Amino acid sequence: MLRYSTGILLAALSFTAKAQQVQNDSVKRKTVYIDIARDRNKVKKPKPLTREFSAGGGLNTDGWSLLVNKGWIRSSGDQDGNKFYNVRFAQIEFSEHKHVKEIKGTNNSIAQTANEKPKPFIYGKINNFYALKLGYGLRKMIAGKPEPGTVSIHWVYAGGLSLGLLKPYYIDAYVLRDNPRRYSRESIKYSAENEEGFIRQENIIGSSGWTKGLNETKIVPGIHAKTGLHFDFASGNRTKMALEVGLSGELYTQKIELMATRKAYPYLVNGYLSLQFGKRK
């Protein structure tokens, strides 16, 4: 009887030990499974933003402009901080500058005196002026939140080279000639010899067209700088939709003559407003 009791006791102890071992193995396997899940969550974390590309255009107080930007982003690197960043960028900008006194009109009296159809022209204008600017700058974060739909604000400043393009402005007019002494219909630009005919408004028919004088365009080298505020209100971190407002200045190696009756200066200062669209990745 004692022998049978001993055998039953040993069997019960063996069964209990095996059950405990199975339970421990199950707990260990469950712990390993949780660690693997955490590792997988770390792998799925999105990469930080590093680059952006945008293009846009805007208005200046003396004209208009078109621009293209390529930027390199320095962000905090965490998932919720992709809007907290500074951007170094290279910029190409093309703009036209006009004199604030430019007024476009027509000479309706020419139709009666010379049987000509009047065309629009700008009285006293002697040159069209365009600028191709190559710049490098920084947009520095000063305010904003990372949540979608909020606005981030940057202080922007940039500078670089500027290539001015000075194109003569031609008009069609009746010019008095001495030999023989009569009025001759001609396409003329402003010069010391043509000054009287150029500014004699009653003899002007109209503009000769934008392409006239294109082959006489002169390059005027210079430098430029600008500063302003950049408001980014895109709905997501991977897209860009921004409004920029600020001041811009340009300095050239010669005076930029735009109007015959106005004093010329070698520099230009203007305010600007631009709208930009692009992507980040």
C-alpha positions in Angstrom: 0.0 0.0 0.0 2.8 2.4 0.8 4.4 1.6 -2.5 1.3 2.5 -4.5 0.9 5.8 -2.5 4.5 6.7 -3.2 4.1 6.1 -6.9 0.9 8.3 -7.0 2.7 11.1 -5.2 5.7 11.0 -7.6 3.4 11.1 -10.6 1.5 14.1 -9.2 4.7 16.0 -8.5 6.0 15.3 -12.0 2.7 16.5 -13.6 2.8 19.7 -11.5 6.5 20.4 -12.6 5.6 20.0 -16.3 2.6 22.3 -16.0 4.7 24.9 -14.3 7.4 24.7 -17.1 4.7 25.0 -19.8 3.3 28.1 -18.0 6.8 29.7 -17.8 7.5 29.0 -21.4 4.2 30.6 -22.4 5.0 33.8 -20.4 8.4 34.0 -22.0 7.0 33.7 -25.5 4.4 36.3 -24.8 7.1 38.8 -23.5 9.2 38.2 -26.6 6.2 38.9 -28.8 5.6 42.3 -27.2 9.2 43.4 -27.7 9.0 42.5 -31.4 5.8 44.7 -31.8 7.6 47.7 -30.3 10.5 47.2 -32.7 8.2 47.2 -35.6 6.6 50.5 -34.5 10.0 52.1 -34.5 10.7 51.0 -38.1 7.4 52.6 -39.3 8.3 56.1 -38.1 8.4 58.6 -41.1 11.6 60.1 -42.3 12.3 63.7 -41.5 11.9 66.4 -44.2 15.1 67.3 -46.0 14.3 69.1 -49.2 11.7 71.4 -50.8 10.9 72.8 -54.3 8.6 75.6 -55.1 7.7 78.1 -57.8 5.5 81.2 -57.9 5.0 84.8 -58.8 4.0 88.1 -57.4 3.7 91.9 -57.6 6.2 94.5 -56.8 5.5 98.2 -56.1 7.2 98.9 -59.5 6.4 95.8 -61.5 6.0 92.0 -61.3 8.2 88.9 -60.8 8.4 85.1 -61.3 10.6 82.9 -59.1 11.8 79.3 -58.6 13.2 78.0 -55.2 15.1 74.9 -54.2 15.5 74.5 -50.4 17.4 72.3 -47.9 15.5 71.8 -44.7 17.0 71.6 -41.2 14.3 70.1 -39.0 14.1 68.7 -35.5 13.7 65.2 -37.0 10.9 63.9 -34.8 7.5 62.9 -36.2 5.5 65.8 -34.7 8.1 68.5 -35.4 8.4 68.6 -39.1 7.0 72.2 -39.3 9.7 73.4 -36.8 12.4 73.9 -39.4 14.9 76.4 -41.0 15.5 76.3 -44.7 18.5 77.3 -46.7 17.5 78.0 -50.3 18.8 79.0 -53.8 16.5 81.2 -55.9 16.1 82.3 -59.5 13.9 85.3 -60.0 12.9 87.2 -63.2 11.2 90.6 -62.8 10.3 93.7 -64.7 10.7 97.2 -63.2 8.6 100.2 -64.3 8.8 103.9 -63.3 6.1 105.0 -60.9 5.2 107.8 -63.3 4.5 105.6 -66.3 1.0 106.3 -67.8 -0.2 104.4 -70.9 -2.5 106.3 -73.3 -3.3 107.0 -76.9 -3.0 110.1 -79.2 -6.5 110.4 -80.6 -5.7 113.6 -82.5 -3.3 111.8 -84.8 -6.3 110.1 -86.5 -7.6 113.5 -87.6 -4.4 115.2 -88.6 -2.6 112.3 -90.3 -5.3 109.8 -90.9 -3.5 107.2 -88.6 -5.0 104.7 -86.3 -3.7 105.5 -82.8 -1.9 102.8 -80.8 -1.3 102.7 -77.0 2.1 104.0 -75.8 3.8 105.3 -72.6 4.7 108.9 -73.0 8.3 109.7 -72.1 9.4 106.1 -71.6 12.9 105.4 -73.0 13.7 101.9 -71.8 12.2 98.6 -70.7 14.1 97.2 -67.7 14.2 93.6 -66.6 16.3 91.8 -64.0 17.5 88.2 -63.7 18.5 87.6 -60.1 20.4 84.6 -58.7 20.3 84.5 -54.9 21.0 82.4 -51.8 19.3 82.9 -48.5 17.8 81.5 -45.3 14.2 81.2 -43.9 14.4 81.1 -40.2 11.5 79.8 -38.1 10.1 82.4 -35.7 6.6 81.1 -34.9 4.2 78.3 -35.7 2.7 74.9 -34.7 3.2 71.4 -36.1 -0.5 70.5 -36.3 -2.0 70.3 -39.8 -3.9 73.4 -40.9 -1.9 75.9 -38.8 0.4 78.7 -40.1 4.1 78.8 -39.6 6.0 82.1 -39.9 9.6 82.5 -41.0 11.9 85.5 -41.3 13.5 85.3 -44.7 16.6 87.1 -46.0 18.6 86.5 -49.2 21.0 88.2 -51.6 23.1 87.6 -54.7 23.9 88.7 -58.2 21.6 90.6 -60.5 21.8 90.9 -64.3 19.9 94.0 -65.5 18.5 93.9 -69.1 18.0 97.4 -70.6 15.9 97.3 -73.8 15.2 100.5 -75.8 11.6 101.6 -76.0 10.6 102.5 -79.6 7.6 104.6 -80.7 6.1 105.3 -84.2 6.0 109.1 -84.8 6.1 111.8 -87.4 9.6 113.4 -87.2 10.6 116.7 -88.9 13.6 116.3 -91.2 15.6 119.1 -92.8 16.6 117.6 -96.1 14.0 117.8 -97.6 12.2 119.7 -94.8 9.2 117.6 -94.1 7.6 115.2 -91.6 8.7 111.6 -92.0 6.9 108.6 -90.4 9.5 106.7 -88.5 10.1 104.2 -85.6 12.4 106.0 -83.2 14.0 105.6 -79.8 15.1 108.3 -77.4 18.4 110.0 -78.2 19.9 113.5 -78.2 19.1 113.8 -82.0 15.5 112.5 -81.7 14.6 114.2 -78.4 12.3 116.8 -79.9 10.4 114.2 -82.0 10.3 111.7 -79.2 8.6 114.0 -76.6 6.4 115.9 -79.1 3.2 114.1 -78.1 0.9 115.4 -80.8 3.1 113.7 -83.5 3.3 110.3 -81.7 1.3 107.4 -83.4 1.9 104.8 -80.7 4.3 102.1 -79.5 6.4 100.2 -82.1 5.8 96.9 -80.3 7.8 95.0 -77.6 10.0 93.1 -80.1 11.4 96.3 -81.6 14.8 97.0 -80.1 15.1 93.5 -78.6 18.5 93.0 -80.4 19.8 96.2 -78.8 19.3 95.0 -75.2 22.2 95.8 -72.9 23.3 93.8 -69.8 23.9 95.8 -66.7 25.5 93.8 -63.8 24.6 94.4 -60.2 23.7 92.9 -56.8 20.5 92.5 -54.9 19.2 91.8 -51.4 15.8 91.3 -49.8 14.2 90.6 -46.4 10.6 89.8 -45.3 8.2 87.5 -43.6 7.2 84.1 -45.1 3.8 82.7 -44.1 3.3 79.0 -44.8 -0.3 77.8 -44.5 -0.2 74.5 -46.3 -2.6 71.8 -44.9 0.1 69.1 -44.7 3.8 68.9 -44.1 4.6 67.4 -47.6 3.1 70.3 -49.5 3.9 74.0 -49.6 1.5 77.0 -50.1 3.0 80.2 -48.8 2.6 84.0 -48.9 5.7 86.2 -48.7 5.9 90.0 -48.1 8.9 92.2 -47.8 11.4 94.7 -49.1 13.9 94.3 -51.9 16.8 96.5 -53.2 19.0 96.3 -56.3 22.3 98.2 -57.0 23.8 98.4 -60.5 27.0 99.6 -62.2 25.2 102.4 -64.1 22.1 104.6 -63.8 18.9 102.8 -64.9 17.2 105.3 -67.3 13.5 104.6 -67.7 11.8 108.0 -68.4 13.1 110.9 -70.5 11.8 113.6 -68.1 12.7 111.9 -64.8 16.0 111.6 -63.0 17.7 108.2 -63.1 19.5 106.4 -60.3 21.8 103.3 -60.2 19.6 101.6 -57.6 16.0 100.4 -57.2 14.0 99.8 -54.0 10.6 98.3 -53.8 8.1 96.3 -51.8 7.0 92.9 -52.9 4.2 90.3 -52.4 4.6 86.8 -53.8 2.6 83.6 -53.7 4.5 80.2 -53.8 3.4 76.6 -54.3 5.6 73.4 -54.0 6.4 70.1 -52.3 8.7 68.8 -49.6 10.2 65.4 -49.1 
